[in-house]
Amino acid sequence: MSEFATELRARVDEVIVELRRMRQAFDDHAVEVLSGRLENLLRIAEQHGVDVRYTGDAPADGAA
């Protein structure tokens, strides 16, 4: 796996964990910002043929 793909996957995982935390905190603005960031990362992944489906490896407590 390339360093690019590894970093992209890590960033997607980090955003997903943070998005989950912000949803639990009912922080609508942060959810909107993070959703946009996630969409951008997923678009980049698709453009480069990188599979970044969330595997659940990110910590559930939000520690990244």
C-alpha positions in Angstrom: 0.0 0.0 0.0 1.3 3.4 -0.9 2.1 6.1 1.6 -0.5 8.3 0.0 -3.2 5.6 0.4 -2.2 5.0 4.0 -2.4 8.7 4.9 -5.7 9.1 3.1 -7.2 6.2 5.0 -5.9 7.6 8.3 -7.4 11.0 7.6 -10.8 9.5 6.6 -10.8 7.4 9.9 -9.9 10.5 11.9 -12.7 12.5 10.4 -15.2 9.7 10.9 -14.3 9.5 14.6 -14.5 13.2 15.1 -17.8 13.4 13.2 -19.2 10.7 15.5 -18.1 12.7 18.5 -19.6 16.0 17.2 -22.9 14.3 16.4 -23.0 13.0 20.0 -22.3 16.5 21.2 -25.0 17.9 19.0 -22.5 20.4 17.4 -24.3 21.0 14.1 -21.7 23.4 12.8 -18.8 21.0 13.4 -20.9 18.2 11.9 -21.4 20.3 8.7 -17.7 21.2 8.5 -16.5 17.6 9.1 -19.1 16.2 6.6 -17.6 18.5 4.0 -14.1 17.5 4.8 -15.1 13.8 4.6 -16.8 14.3 1.2 -13.6 16.0 -0.1 -11.4 13.1 1.2 -13.8 10.5 -0.3 -13.7 12.4 -3.7 -9.9 12.4 -3.6 -9.8 8.7 -2.8 -12.2 8.0 -5.7 -10.2 10.0 -8.1 -7.0 8.1 -7.2 -8.6 4.7 -7.0 -8.0 4.3 -3.2 -10.5 2.2 -1.3 -11.1 4.0 2.0 -14.1 2.2 3.3 -14.2 2.6 7.0 -13.1 -0.6 8.7 -13.9 0.3 12.2 -10.2 0.3 13.2 -10.4 3.8 14.5 -10.9 4.1 18.3 -14.5 4.4 19.4 -13.6 6.9 22.1 -12.4 9.4 19.6 -8.7 9.1 20.5 -6.7 9.2 17.3 
